[in-house]
Structures are given as C-alpha cells and as structure tokens.
Amino acid sequence: MYKIRDRKIKIAVFDTKQNDIDYFNAANQDGKFEISFFEERLDPDTAHLAVGYDVACVFTNDIVNKEVINILSDEMVDFVALRCAGYNNVDLTTAHKRLHLANVPNYSPYAVAEHAMALLLTSVRRIHKAYNRTREYNFDIDDLVGFELHGKTIGVIGTGKIGKKFINICKGFGMNVIAYDKFPDEKSNINYVDKDTLFKESDIISIHCPLTSYSKHMINKTSISKMKKGVIIVNTSRGGLVDSDALVEGLLSKKVGAACLDVYEDEANVFFRDLSNHIMRDDILARLLSMPNVIVTSHQAFLTDEALKNIADTTLKNIEEFFDKGFCKNEL
C-alpha cells in the first residue's frame, strides 16, 4: 500500500495557469492535499522542483522522458498525475519500471467535439473575417461567400468518445459521415472506410485520434496528394498528427482549401504564452498565421467550465485512489 496517514499528500503542479489554480483549489476545498503550483513546465531542468513532493501533476507540453522519470523516481516521487487524456509526452516504457502514472481519459468529449465544429463553421462561413470587419464599422459582404455543410462529406479519423460526439454533431447538420479508425467499433452504425478512401472522398477531414508512432504525420505530403482539391483539414487532437511543412505546401498550392487548428506540431514553446510583444521565431507557424484561410486557436478545445472541473476532480481522485489502495483505475 502507498498510504500516507501522518501528513497530507503533497502535489507539485507544473505548467500552471490561473485556471489550474482556481479549479484545483476548488476541488481541494476540504484540504486533503497540499498543492503547490509552478509556472515552469516539467523537463530535465525543472524536475528538481518536485523534490519533497509525492506527486508531479503534468499537462500536455510537459516532458516526461527517461531523464525526468529517473529524476522523479530518485527523489521518491511515487506518482505522476496527467491532467489530460493524451500521454504522447510520456516515456511509458521507462515509467512502468520506475513510477506510476494516471490520466484523465473522459474529462469532456463534448468540449473538444464542439470546438472542432466551431472552428469549421467559423472557417466555412467566414465568421472571423466578418467579425474583424464589423469591429471597424465595415459592413461590406464582398468575399464573405461560404458554403453549406449540409450534404458535404466529412471524413472523421478516430472514433473514440470525442470522434463519436463529433460525428453526432455532423449528422445533425445533415452531413455525409465516413470514418477511419485503426480499431473500428463494429457495434456502431459508423460508416467505416479505409484511409485512402477517406482522403479521396472527403470534402472536410477532422482528426480525433491519439498521437502514436503509427499516427504521427498521418496527414503528410502523400496523403494530401490523395485528397480533393480544396479539402478543409480540422485538427483538435495533437499537432504531430499533421506534417506542418506538408500542410503549408498544400495550402500554398490550393490543394488544401483551409485549415482549422487547435494544436500545432511545435506548440510547446508558443502555446499558453503571451508572445504579443515578441517576434514569432517559428517560421512555419508564422506562415500559417499569415494565411487568410487558416484559423489557429491555442490548444483550447478542452477549455470549458465543465471540462476543467472534471479534470481537477478526476486528477485528485486518481491521486487519492492510488495512495489509499495502491492502484488507480485510470492508471496507464
């Protein structure tokens, strides 16, 4: 057992924003845990901040590689609590030998699915352009012609909880939905096709799968060449699913008609930071942001009150369960 009866469980929360502080403090109203919040991301240079803590709590851009895991283990950190669903930033092989981990698998599939549709609607109906115009008292509607989603074919890659919620939303718009998943749900009524068929037939492609060695750069130069001219690509999952260079090339050639991105391949040093007074040093991201047919949001698809509350509650429950029982149902 990993019970700590003589003191509170001490948690070091890395890559902290004000939302983390607010929701974790609310979830810890009974004071069961001693929580410290650090703005720094977890990496080999900051892992020493976890000295004296029982738990390191991490987010999507924290680095939990072999070096970090060894440092945490040497410093007697027993548990790494991911306050997210994805764990592509974790060296699971090393972790399984040194410490325990758990994630938050089901914080809110609705939040991400709804954000994906919000991005898509904003793009196809030029809402972002209209908003910028009317803020300057320009009510001209030239160049704001969009198209209807009804009757369009959308290819959904990944049919887990988020993908399924997104499919339901798309069906509500009267769209023709086709899908690809490495492990299809045979009990569902989803119309599965192979990847090449999805690339060939889709007017819009929305990605809802985890980032693994199998799925990395799933959207690349070759796959884009198989797509319809003018295809719209939506990514609210992980940036590494899309080869950014290939996406830029596809946009410049007009093979890709638009891109809606809540994630970016090299977002770690950019997202969740205010860089408005700095020069953008990421040339690929700068090019994407300069394109009128690209919408980028800063990894905020999960950012709803319901999801943030669930993330904080589930993370603390994972920790409590582990230290009370020696295991956790969400352990990786």
C-alpha positions as CSV (number, residue, x, y, z in Angstrom):
1,M,0.0,0.0,0.0
2,Y,1.0,3.6,-0.6
3,K,-0.9,5.2,2.2
4,I,0.4,8.4,3.8
5,R,-1.5,8.7,7.1
6,D,0.6,11.1,9.1
7,R,0.5,14.1,6.6
8,K,-1.2,15.4,3.6
9,I,-0.3,14.2,0.1
10,K,2.0,16.8,-1.5
11,I,1.4,17.6,-5.1
12,A,3.6,19.7,-7.4
13,V,1.5,21.0,-10.3
14,F,3.7,22.0,-13.4
15,D,2.9,24.3,-16.3
16,T,0.3,26.1,-14.2
17,K,-2.1,28.7,-15.5
18,Q,-4.7,30.6,-13.4
19,N,-7.4,28.2,-14.5
20,D,-5.4,25.3,-12.9
21,I,-5.1,27.2,-9.6
22,D,-8.8,28.1,-9.5
23,Y,-10.2,24.7,-10.3
24,F,-7.7,22.6,-8.3
25,N,-8.2,24.8,-5.3
26,A,-12.0,24.4,-5.7
27,A,-11.6,20.6,-6.0
28,N,-9.4,20.7,-2.8
29,Q,-11.8,22.6,-0.7
30,D,-11.6,20.0,2.1
31,G,-7.9,20.5,2.2
32,K,-7.0,16.8,1.8
33,F,-4.0,17.7,-0.4
34,E,-1.1,20.2,-0.1
35,I,-0.8,21.6,-3.6
36,S,2.0,23.8,-4.9
37,F,1.7,25.4,-8.4
38,F,4.7,26.1,-10.6
39,E,4.6,28.1,-13.8
40,E,7.5,26.1,-15.2
41,R,7.0,23.2,-17.5
42,L,8.3,19.9,-16.3
43,D,11.6,18.9,-18.1
44,P,15.1,17.7,-17.0
45,D,16.0,21.2,-15.9
46,T,12.9,21.8,-13.7
47,A,12.3,18.2,-12.4
48,H,14.2,19.2,-9.2
49,L,11.2,21.3,-8.2
50,A,9.4,18.1,-7.4
51,V,11.8,17.3,-4.6
52,G,9.9,16.6,-1.4
53,Y,6.6,16.0,-3.2
54,D,4.7,12.8,-3.5
55,V,3.1,13.6,-6.9
56,A,4.1,15.5,-10.0
57,C,1.0,16.8,-11.9
58,V,1.6,17.5,-15.6
59,F,-0.1,18.7,-18.7
60,T,0.3,18.2,-22.5
61,N,3.5,20.0,-23.1
62,D,5.4,18.8,-20.0
63,I,8.3,16.5,-20.8
64,V,8.1,13.1,-19.0
65,N,11.0,11.4,-20.7
66,K,13.5,8.9,-19.4
67,E,15.7,11.5,-17.8
68,V,12.8,13.2,-16.0
69,I,11.3,9.9,-14.8
70,N,14.7,8.8,-13.4
71,I,15.0,12.1,-11.5
72,L,11.5,11.9,-10.1
73,S,12.0,8.3,-9.1
74,D,15.3,9.1,-7.4
75,E,13.6,11.9,-5.5
76,M,10.9,9.5,-4.2
77,V,8.1,10.9,-6.3
78,D,5.6,8.0,-6.3
79,F,3.0,9.2,-8.8
80,V,2.7,11.3,-12.0
81,A,-0.8,12.6,-12.5
82,L,-1.6,13.7,-16.0
83,R,-4.4,16.3,-16.1
84,C,-5.2,15.4,-19.7
85,A,-6.2,12.4,-21.7
86,G,-3.2,12.1,-24.1
87,Y,0.1,10.8,-22.9
88,N,2.3,11.0,-26.0
89,N,4.7,13.1,-24.0
90,V,5.4,10.3,-21.6
91,D,8.1,7.5,-21.9
92,L,5.8,4.7,-20.7
93,T,8.4,2.0,-21.0
94,T,10.7,3.7,-18.5
95,A,7.8,4.9,-16.3
96,H,6.4,1.4,-15.8
97,K,9.7,0.4,-14.3
98,R,10.2,3.4,-12.0
99,L,6.8,5.0,-11.0
100,H,3.1,5.1,-11.5
101,L,1.0,7.3,-13.8
102,A,-2.7,8.0,-14.5
103,N,-4.5,10.3,-16.9
104,V,-8.0,11.8,-17.2
105,P,-9.5,9.9,-20.0
106,N,-13.0,11.3,-20.1
107,Y,-13.0,14.9,-19.0
108,S,-15.4,16.0,-21.6
109,P,-15.7,14.7,-25.2
110,Y,-18.3,17.3,-25.9
111,A,-15.9,20.2,-25.3
112,V,-13.4,19.1,-27.9
113,A,-16.1,18.0,-30.4
114,E,-18.0,21.3,-30.1
115,H,-14.8,23.3,-30.6
116,A,-13.9,21.3,-33.7
117,M,-17.3,22.2,-35.2
118,A,-17.0,25.8,-34.0
119,L,-13.7,26.1,-35.9
120,L,-15.2,24.5,-39.0
121,L,-18.2,26.8,-39.0
122,T,-16.1,29.9,-38.5
123,S,-14.0,28.9,-41.5
124,V,-16.7,28.0,-44.0
125,R,-18.9,30.9,-43.1
126,R,-16.1,33.5,-42.8
127,I,-17.2,34.5,-39.4
128,H,-13.7,35.6,-38.3
129,K,-13.5,37.9,-41.3
130,A,-16.9,39.3,-40.8
131,Y,-16.2,39.9,-37.1
132,N,-13.0,41.9,-37.9
133,R,-14.8,44.0,-40.5
134,T,-17.8,44.9,-38.4
135,R,-15.5,45.9,-35.5
136,E,-14.2,48.6,-37.9
137,Y,-17.8,49.5,-39.0
138,N,-17.2,47.8,-42.3
139,F,-20.4,46.1,-43.2
140,D,-19.5,45.1,-46.8
141,I,-20.2,41.4,-47.5
142,D,-17.9,41.1,-50.5
143,D,-15.6,38.0,-50.3
144,L,-17.6,36.5,-47.4
145,V,-19.3,33.8,-49.5
146,G,-19.1,30.5,-47.7
147,F,-20.7,27.1,-48.3
148,E,-23.2,24.9,-46.5
149,L,-22.2,21.9,-44.5
150,H,-25.4,20.1,-45.4
151,G,-24.8,17.3,-47.9
152,K,-21.0,17.6,-47.7
153,T,-18.8,14.5,-47.0
154,I,-16.8,14.7,-43.8
155,G,-14.1,12.2,-43.0
156,V,-13.5,11.6,-39.3
157,I,-10.2,10.0,-38.3
158,G,-10.6,8.4,-34.9
159,T,-13.9,7.2,-33.5
160,G,-13.3,7.2,-29.8
161,K,-15.5,9.2,-27.4
162,I,-14.6,12.6,-29.0
163,G,-14.9,11.3,-32.5
164,K,-18.3,9.8,-31.9
165,K,-19.6,13.1,-30.4
166,F,-18.3,15.0,-33.4
167,I,-19.9,12.5,-35.7
168,N,-23.3,13.1,-34.0
169,I,-22.9,16.8,-34.4
170,C,-22.0,16.4,-38.1
171,K,-25.1,14.2,-38.6
172,G,-27.2,17.0,-37.1
173,F,-26.0,19.2,-39.9
174,G,-27.1,16.7,-42.5
175,M,-23.5,15.8,-43.5
176,N,-22.4,12.5,-45.0
177,V,-20.0,11.0,-42.5
178,I,-17.3,8.5,-43.3
179,A,-14.7,7.4,-40.8
180,Y,-11.4,5.6,-40.3
181,D,-10.1,4.0,-37.1
182,K,-7.3,1.5,-36.7
183,F,-9.7,-0.3,-34.3
184,P,-13.2,0.3,-35.6
185,D,-16.2,-0.1,-33.4
186,E,-18.0,-2.9,-35.1
187,K,-21.1,-2.5,-32.9
188,S,-21.7,1.1,-34.0
189,N,-23.5,2.3,-37.1
190,I,-20.5,4.3,-38.3
191,N,-19.7,4.1,-42.0
192,Y,-16.0,3.0,-41.8
193,V,-13.7,3.2,-44.9
194,D,-10.0,2.8,-45.4
195,K,-7.7,5.8,-45.1
196,D,-7.2,6.2,-48.9
197,T,-11.0,6.2,-49.5
198,L,-11.4,8.8,-46.7
199,F,-8.7,11.0,-48.2
200,K,-10.2,10.7,-51.7
201,E,-13.9,11.3,-50.9
202,S,-13.9,13.8,-48.0
203,D,-14.7,17.5,-48.5
204,I,-13.6,18.0,-44.9
205,I,-11.3,15.9,-42.7
206,S,-11.4,16.1,-38.9
207,I,-8.8,14.4,-36.8
208,H,-9.8,12.8,-33.4
209,C,-7.1,10.2,-32.7
210,P,-4.2,10.0,-30.3
211,L,-0.6,10.7,-31.4
212,T,1.4,7.5,-31.6
213,S,4.3,6.2,-33.7
214,Y,1.7,4.8,-36.0
215,S,-0.3,8.0,-36.4
216,K,2.5,10.6,-36.4
217,H,2.3,12.7,-39.6
218,M,-0.8,10.9,-40.7
219,I,-1.5,14.0,-42.7
220,N,1.6,14.4,-44.9
221,K,2.6,15.2,-48.5
222,T,1.5,11.8,-49.8
223,S,-1.9,11.8,-48.0
224,I,-2.6,15.4,-49.1
225,S,-2.0,14.4,-52.7
226,K,-4.8,11.9,-52.5
227,M,-7.3,14.5,-51.2
228,K,-9.9,16.5,-53.1
229,K,-8.8,19.9,-54.2
230,G,-9.9,22.4,-51.7
231,V,-10.2,20.0,-48.8
232,I,-10.6,21.5,-45.3
233,I,-8.5,20.0,-42.5
234,V,-9.5,20.3,-38.9
235,N,-7.2,19.2,-36.1
236,T,-8.1,19.4,-32.4
237,S,-6.1,16.3,-31.3
238,R,-2.3,16.6,-31.4
239,G,-0.2,18.7,-33.6
240,G,2.2,15.9,-34.5
241,L,-0.6,14.2,-36.5
242,V,-0.1,16.8,-39.2
243,D,3.2,17.4,-41.0
244,S,3.3,21.2,-40.8
245,D,5.6,21.6,-43.8
246,A,3.3,19.5,-45.9
247,L,0.3,21.4,-44.7
248,V,1.9,24.8,-45.7
249,E,2.8,23.4,-49.1
250,G,-0.8,22.1,-49.6
251,L,-2.3,25.5,-48.6
252,L,0.1,27.3,-51.0
253,S,-0.8,25.0,-53.9
254,K,-4.5,25.4,-53.0
255,K,-4.8,21.6,-52.7
256,V,-5.9,22.3,-49.1
257,G,-8.6,24.9,-49.1
258,A,-8.4,25.8,-45.4
259,A,-7.0,24.6,-42.1
260,C,-8.6,24.8,-38.7
261,L,-6.0,24.1,-36.0
262,D,-6.3,24.0,-32.2
263,V,-2.9,22.2,-32.0
264,Y,0.4,22.6,-33.7
265,E,3.4,20.3,-34.1
266,D,5.9,22.6,-32.3
267,E,3.5,24.3,-29.9
268,A,5.3,23.6,-26.7
269,N,7.3,26.9,-26.7
270,V,4.5,29.0,-28.1
271,F,1.0,28.0,-26.9
272,F,-0.2,29.1,-23.4
273,R,2.1,32.1,-23.5
274,D,1.6,35.8,-24.4
275,L,4.1,36.5,-27.2
276,S,2.3,39.6,-28.5
277,N,5.4,41.7,-27.8
278,H,7.9,39.3,-29.3
279,I,9.0,38.3,-32.8
280,M,7.5,35.0,-33.9
281,R,10.6,32.8,-34.4
282,D,8.7,29.8,-35.6
283,D,8.6,30.4,-39.4
284,I,6.1,27.7,-40.1
285,L,3.6,28.9,-37.6
286,A,4.1,32.5,-38.7
287,R,3.3,31.4,-42.3
288,L,0.2,29.6,-41.2
289,L,-1.0,32.6,-39.1
290,S,-0.5,34.9,-42.1
291,M,-2.8,32.9,-44.3
292,P,-6.4,34.1,-44.5
293,N,-7.8,30.6,-44.9
294,V,-6.1,29.3,-41.7
295,I,-7.6,29.6,-38.2
296,V,-5.4,28.8,-35.2
297,T,-6.6,28.6,-31.6
298,S,-4.1,27.9,-28.8
299,H,-5.0,24.3,-27.7
300,Q,-8.2,25.5,-26.0
301,A,-10.7,22.9,-27.3
302,F,-10.8,21.4,-23.8
303,L,-11.3,24.8,-22.1
304,T,-14.9,24.7,-20.7
305,D,-16.1,25.1,-17.2
306,E,-17.4,21.5,-17.2
307,A,-14.2,20.0,-18.5
308,L,-11.9,22.0,-16.2
309,K,-13.9,21.0,-13.2
310,N,-13.9,17.3,-14.3
311,I,-10.1,17.4,-14.9
312,A,-9.4,18.8,-11.4
313,D,-11.8,16.5,-9.7
314,T,-10.6,13.3,-11.5
315,T,-6.9,14.2,-11.1
316,L,-7.3,14.4,-7.4
317,K,-9.5,11.3,-7.2
318,N,-6.8,9.4,-9.2
319,I,-4.2,10.5,-6.6
320,E,-6.4,9.7,-3.6
321,E,-7.3,6.3,-5.0
322,F,-3.6,5.4,-5.6
323,F,-2.4,6.4,-2.2
324,D,-5.4,4.7,-0.5
325,K,-5.5,1.5,-2.5
326,G,-2.1,1.2,-4.2
327,F,-3.7,1.3,-7.6
328,C,-5.9,3.6,-9.7
329,K,-8.5,2.7,-12.3
330,N,-7.1,5.3,-14.7
331,E,-3.5,4.1,-14.3
332,L,-1.6,3.9,-17.6
